[in-house]
Amino acid sequence: MKLKLTVLSILLLVGVSGGLYQLSYEVQELEREYAALNESISRNKESIRILKAEWTYQNRPDVLQAMAGKYLPLLLIAPYQVASVSEVPYPPVNPDLYSVPVPQHNPRRNYSPAIPSQPAPNGPIQLATYSTAGGAQ
């Protein structure tokens, strides 16, 4: 019985030692990966810092003006190319498409015809008027 317990203890000790040895190497490998990732992150941060500095340098007004003159050749506008707002053609307004919905009749209200204070405009557009001459009940 003592021999079996001793052999079992030795086998258990060898198994645990092998497991710890393997775990130690896995931890070392993970630490190397962690260090490599941290190095990569620091390189990326440095690259971002340099790119931001270059962006700031390239966004100076004198550099932008030089690049605009080089890549965006602008032509002068002749007076005949400018139009007034009245010369812009507008599409005709179809009153069936752009009509204002009329509210339904409310029997508790006393409606009276609206008296326009200004003459109605000519054309397809009409002004909506509402009068509360009778008051709400």
Contact map, one row per residue, 1 for C-alpha under 8 A:
11111000000000000000000000000000000000000000000000000000000000000000000000000000000000000000000000000000000000000000000000000000000000000
11111100000000000000000000000000000000000000000000000000000000000000000000000000000000000000000000000000000000000000000000000000000000000
11111110000000000000000000000000000000000000000000000000000000000000000000000000000000000000000000000000000000000000000000000000000000000
11111111000000000000000000000000000000000000000000000000000000000000000000000000000000000000000000000000000000000000000000000000000000000
11111111100000000000000000000000000000000000000000000000000000000000000000000000000000000000000000000000000000000000000000000000000000000
01111111110000000000000000000000000000000000000000000000000000000000000000000000000000000000000000000000000000000000000000000000000000000
00111111111000000000000000000000000000000000000000000000000000000000000000000000000000000000000000000000000000000000000000000000000000000
00011111111100000000000000000000000000000000000000000000000000000000000000000000000000000000000000000000000000000000000000000000000000000
00001111111110000000000000000000000000000000000000000000000000000000000000000000000000000000000000000000000000000000000000000000000000000
00000111111111000000000000000000000000000000000000000000000000000000000000000000000000000000000000000000000000000000000000000000000000000
00000011111111100000000000000000000000000000000000000000000000000000000000000000000000000000000000000000000000000000000000000000000000000
00000001111111110000000000000000000000000000000000000000000000000000000000000000000000000000000000000000000000000000000000000000000000000
00000000111111111000000000000000000000000000000000000000000000000000000000000000000000000000000000000000000000000000000000000000000000000
00000000011111111100000000000000000000000000000000000000000000000000000000000000000000000000000000000000000000000000000000000000000000000
00000000001111111110000000000000000000000000000000000000000000000000000000000000000000000000000000000000000000000000000000000000000000000
00000000000111111111000000000000000000000000000000000000000000000000000000000000000000000000000000000000000000000000000000000000000000000
00000000000011111111100000000000000000000000000000000000000000000000000000000000000000000000000000000000000000000000000000000000000000000
00000000000001111111110000000000000000000000000000000000000000000000000000000000000000000000000000000000000000000000000000000000000000000
00000000000000111111111000000000000000000000000000000000000000000000000000000000000000000000000000000000000000000000000000000000000000000
00000000000000011111111100000000000000000000000000000000000000000000000000000000000000000000000000000000000000000000000000000000000000000
00000000000000001111111110000000000000000000000000000000000000000000000000000000000000000000000000000000000000000000000000000000000000000
00000000000000000111111111000000000000000000000000000000000000000000000000000000000000000000000000000000000000000000000000000000000000000
00000000000000000011111111100000000000000000000000000000000000000000000000000000000000000000000000000000000000000000000000000000000000000
00000000000000000001111111110000000000000000000000000000000000000000000000000000000000000000000000000000000000000000000000000000000000000
00000000000000000000111111111000000000000000000000000000000000000000000000000000000000000000000000000000000000000000000000000000000000000
00000000000000000000011111111100000000000000000000000000000000000000000000000000000000000000000000000000000000000000000000000000000000000
00000000000000000000001111111110000000000000000000000000000000000000000000000000000000000000000000000000000000000000000000000000000000000
00000000000000000000000111111111000000000000000000000000000000000000000000000000000000000000000000000000000000000000000000000000000000000
00000000000000000000000011111111100000000000000000000000000000000000000000000000000000000000000000000000000000000000000000000000000000000
00000000000000000000000001111111110000000000000000000000000000000000000000000000000000000000000000000000000000000000000000000000000000000
00000000000000000000000000111111111000000000000000000000000000000000000000000000000000000000000000000000000000000000000000000000000000000
00000000000000000000000000011111111100000000000000000000000000000000000000000000000000000000000000000000000000000000000000000000000000000
00000000000000000000000000001111111110000000000000000000000000000000000000000000000000000000000000000000000000000000000000000000000000000
00000000000000000000000000000111111111000000000000000000000000000000000000000000000000000000000000000000000000000000000000000000000000000
00000000000000000000000000000011111111100000000000000000000000000000000000000000000000000000000000000000000000000000000000000000000000000
00000000000000000000000000000001111111110000000000000000000000000000000000000000000000000000000000000000000000000000000000000000000000000
00000000000000000000000000000000111111111000000000000000000000000000000000000000000000000000000000000000000000000000000000000000000000000
00000000000000000000000000000000011111111100000000000000000000000000000000000000000000000000000000000000000000000000000000000000000000000
00000000000000000000000000000000001111111110000000000000000000000000000000000000000000000000000000000000000000000000000000000000000000000
00000000000000000000000000000000000111111111000000000000000000000000000000000000000000000000000000000000000000000000000000000000000000000
00000000000000000000000000000000000011111111100000000000000000000000000000000000000000000000000000000000000000000000000000000000000000000
00000000000000000000000000000000000001111111110000000000000000000000000000000000000000000000000000000000000000000000000000000000000000000
00000000000000000000000000000000000000111111111000000000000000000000000000000000000000000000000000000000000000000000000000000000000000000
00000000000000000000000000000000000000011111111100000000000000000000000000000000000000000000000000000000000000000000000000000000000000000
00000000000000000000000000000000000000001111111110000000000000000000000000000000000000000000000000000000000000000000000000000000000000000
00000000000000000000000000000000000000000111111111000000000000000000000000000000000000000000000000000000000000000000000000000000000000000
00000000000000000000000000000000000000000011111111100000000000000000000000000000000000000000000000000000000000000000000000000000000000000
00000000000000000000000000000000000000000001111111110000000000000000000000000000000000000000000000000000000000000000000000000000000000000
00000000000000000000000000000000000000000000111111111000000000000000000000000000000000000000000000000000000000000000000000000000000000000
00000000000000000000000000000000000000000000011111111100000000000000000000000000000000000000000000000000000000000000000000000000000000000
00000000000000000000000000000000000000000000001111111110000000000000000000000000000000000000000000000000000000000000000000000000000000000
00000000000000000000000000000000000000000000000111111111000000000000000000000000000000000000000000000000000000000000000000000000000000000
00000000000000000000000000000000000000000000000011111111100000000000000000000000000000000000000000000000000000000000000000000000000000000
00000000000000000000000000000000000000000000000001111111110000000000000000000000000000000000000000000000000000000000000000000000000000000
00000000000000000000000000000000000000000000000000111111111000000000000000000000000000000000000000000000000000000000000000000000000000000
00000000000000000000000000000000000000000000000000011111111100000000000000000000000000000000000000000000000000000000000000000000000000000
00000000000000000000000000000000000000000000000000001111111100000000000000000000000000000000000000000000000000000000000000000000000000000
00000000000000000000000000000000000000000000000000000111111100110000000000000000000000000000000000000000000000000000000000000000000000000
00000000000000000000000000000000000000000000000000000011111110110000000000000000000000000000000000000000000000000000000000000000000000000
00000000000000000000000000000000000000000000000000000001111111110000000000000000000000000000000000000000000000000000000000000000000000000
00000000000000000000000000000000000000000000000000000000001111111000000000000000000000000000000000000000000000000000000000000000000000000
00000000000000000000000000000000000000000000000000000000000111111100000000000000000000000000000000000000000000000000000000000000000000000
00000000000000000000000000000000000000000000000000000000011111111110000000000000000000000000000000000000000000000000000000000000000000000
00000000000000000000000000000000000000000000000000000000011111111111000000000000000000000000000000000000000000000000000000000000000000000
00000000000000000000000000000000000000000000000000000000000011111111100000000000000000000000000000000000000000000000000000000000000000000
00000000000000000000000000000000000000000000000000000000000001111111110000000000000000000000000000000000000000000000000000000000000000000
00000000000000000000000000000000000000000000000000000000000000111111111100000000000000000000000000000000000000000000000000000000000000000
00000000000000000000000000000000000000000000000000000000000000011111111110000000000000000000000000000000000000000000000000000000000000000
00000000000000000000000000000000000000000000000000000000000000001111111111000000000000000000000000000000000000000000000000000000000000000
00000000000000000000000000000000000000000000000000000000000000000111111110000000000000000000000000000000000000000000000000000000000000000
00000000000000000000000000000000000000000000000000000000000000000011111110000000000000000000000000000000000000000000000000000000000000000
00000000000000000000000000000000000000000000000000000000000000000011111111000000000000000000000000000000000000000000000000000000000000000
00000000000000000000000000000000000000000000000000000000000000000001111111100000000000000000000000000000000000000000000000000000000000000
00000000000000000000000000000000000000000000000000000000000000000000100111110000000000000000000000000000000000000000000000000000000000000
00000000000000000000000000000000000000000000000000000000000000000000000011111000000000000000000000000000000000000000000000000000000000000
00000000000000000000000000000000000000000000000000000000000000000000000001111100000000000000000000000000000000000000000000000000000000000
00000000000000000000000000000000000000000000000000000000000000000000000000111110110000000000000000000000000000000000000000000000000000000
00000000000000000000000000000000000000000000000000000000000000000000000000011111110000000000000000000000000000000000000000000000000000000
00000000000000000000000000000000000000000000000000000000000000000000000000001111110000000000000000000000000000000000000000000000000000000
00000000000000000000000000000000000000000000000000000000000000000000000000000111111000000000000000000000000000000000000000000000000000000
00000000000000000000000000000000000000000000000000000000000000000000000000001111111000000000000000000000000000000000000000000000000000000
00000000000000000000000000000000000000000000000000000000000000000000000000001111111100000000000000000000000000000000000000000000000000000
00000000000000000000000000000000000000000000000000000000000000000000000000000001111110110000000000000000000000000000000000000000000000000
00000000000000000000000000000000000000000000000000000000000000000000000000000000011111110000000000000000000000000000000000000000000000000
00000000000000000000000000000000000000000000000000000000000000000000000000000000001111110000000000000000000000000000000000000000000000000
00000000000000000000000000000000000000000000000000000000000000000000000000000000000111111000000000000000000000000000000000000000000000000
00000000000000000000000000000000000000000000000000000000000000000000000000000000001111111000000000000000000000000000000000000000000000000
00000000000000000000000000000000000000000000000000000000000000000000000000000000001111111100000000000000000000000000000000000000000000000
00000000000000000000000000000000000000000000000000000000000000000000000000000000000001111110000000000000000000000000000000000000000000000
00000000000000000000000000000000000000000000000000000000000000000000000000000000000000011111000000000000000000000000000000000000000000000
00000000000000000000000000000000000000000000000000000000000000000000000000000000000000001111100000000000000000000000000000000000000000000
00000000000000000000000000000000000000000000000000000000000000000000000000000000000000000111110000000000000000000000000000000000000000000
00000000000000000000000000000000000000000000000000000000000000000000000000000000000000000011111001000000000000000000000000010000000000000
00000000000000000000000000000000000000000000000000000000000000000000000000000000000000000001111111000000000000000000000000010000000000000
00000000000000000000000000000000000000000000000000000000000000000000000000000000000000000000111111100000000000000000000000011000000000000
00000000000000000000000000000000000000000000000000000000000000000000000000000000000000000000011111100000000000000000000000000000000000000
00000000000000000000000000000000000000000000000000000000000000000000000000000000000000000000011111100000000000000000000000000000000000000
00000000000000000000000000000000000000000000000000000000000000000000000000000000000000000000111111110000000000000000000000000000000000000
00000000000000000000000000000000000000000000000000000000000000000000000000000000000000000000001111111000000000000000000000000000000000000
00000000000000000000000000000000000000000000000000000000000000000000000000000000000000000000000001111100000000000000000000000000000000000
00000000000000000000000000000000000000000000000000000000000000000000000000000000000000000000000000111110000000000000000000000000000000000
00000000000000000000000000000000000000000000000000000000000000000000000000000000000000000000000000011111000000000000000000000000000000000
00000000000000000000000000000000000000000000000000000000000000000000000000000000000000000000000000001111100000000000000000000000000000000
00000000000000000000000000000000000000000000000000000000000000000000000000000000000000000000000000000111110000000000000000000000000000000
00000000000000000000000000000000000000000000000000000000000000000000000000000000000000000000000000000011111000000000000000000000000000000
00000000000000000000000000000000000000000000000000000000000000000000000000000000000000000000000000000001111110000000000000000000000000000
00000000000000000000000000000000000000000000000000000000000000000000000000000000000000000000000000000000111111000000000000000000000000000
00000000000000000000000000000000000000000000000000000000000000000000000000000000000000000000000000000000011111000000000000000000000000011
00000000000000000000000000000000000000000000000000000000000000000000000000000000000000000000000000000000011111100000000000000000000001111
00000000000000000000000000000000000000000000000000000000000000000000000000000000000000000000000000000000001111110000000000000000000111110
00000000000000000000000000000000000000000000000000000000000000000000000000000000000000000000000000000000000011111000000000000000001111000
00000000000000000000000000000000000000000000000000000000000000000000000000000000000000000000000000000000000001111100000000000000001111000
00000000000000000000000000000000000000000000000000000000000000000000000000000000000000000000000000000000000000111110000000000000001000000
00000000000000000000000000000000000000000000000000000000000000000000000000000000000000000000000000000000000000011111000000000000111000000
00000000000000000000000000000000000000000000000000000000000000000000000000000000000000000000000000000000000000001111100000000000001000000
00000000000000000000000000000000000000000000000000000000000000000000000000000000000000000000000000000000000000000111111100000000100000000
00000000000000000000000000000000000000000000000000000000000000000000000000000000000000000000000000000000000000000011111000000000000000000
00000000000000000000000000000000000000000000000000000000000000000000000000000000000000000000000000000000000000000001111100000000000000000
00000000000000000000000000000000000000000000000000000000000000000000000000000000000000000000000000000000000000000001111110000000000000000
00000000000000000000000000000000000000000000000000000000000000000000000000000000000000000000000000000000000000000001011111000110000000000
00000000000000000000000000000000000000000000000000000000000000000000000000000000000000000000000000000000000000000000001111101110000000000
00000000000000000000000000000000000000000000000000000000000000000000000000000000000000000000000000000000000000000000000111111000000000000
00000000000000000000000000000000000000000000000000000000000000000000000000000000000000000000000000000000000000000000000011111100000000000
00000000000000000000000000000000000000000000000000000000000000000000000000000000000000000000111000000000000000000000000001111100000000000
00000000000000000000000000000000000000000000000000000000000000000000000000000000000000000000001000000000000000000000000011111110000000000
00000000000000000000000000000000000000000000000000000000000000000000000000000000000000000000000000000000000000000000000110111111000000000
00000000000000000000000000000000000000000000000000000000000000000000000000000000000000000000000000000000000000000000000110001111100000000
00000000000000000000000000000000000000000000000000000000000000000000000000000000000000000000000000000000000000000000000000000111110000000
00000000000000000000000000000000000000000000000000000000000000000000000000000000000000000000000000000000000000000101000000000011111000000
00000000000000000000000000000000000000000000000000000000000000000000000000000000000000000000000000000000000000000100000000000001111100000
00000000000000000000000000000000000000000000000000000000000000000000000000000000000000000000000000000000000000111110000000000000111110000
00000000000000000000000000000000000000000000000000000000000000000000000000000000000000000000000000000000000001110000000000000000011111110
00000000000000000000000000000000000000000000000000000000000000000000000000000000000000000000000000000000000001110000000000000000001111100
00000000000000000000000000000000000000000000000000000000000000000000000000000000000000000000000000000000000011110000000000000000000111110
00000000000000000000000000000000000000000000000000000000000000000000000000000000000000000000000000000000000011000000000000000000000111111
00000000000000000000000000000000000000000000000000000000000000000000000000000000000000000000000000000000000111000000000000000000000101111
00000000000000000000000000000000000000000000000000000000000000000000000000000000000000000000000000000000000110000000000000000000000000111
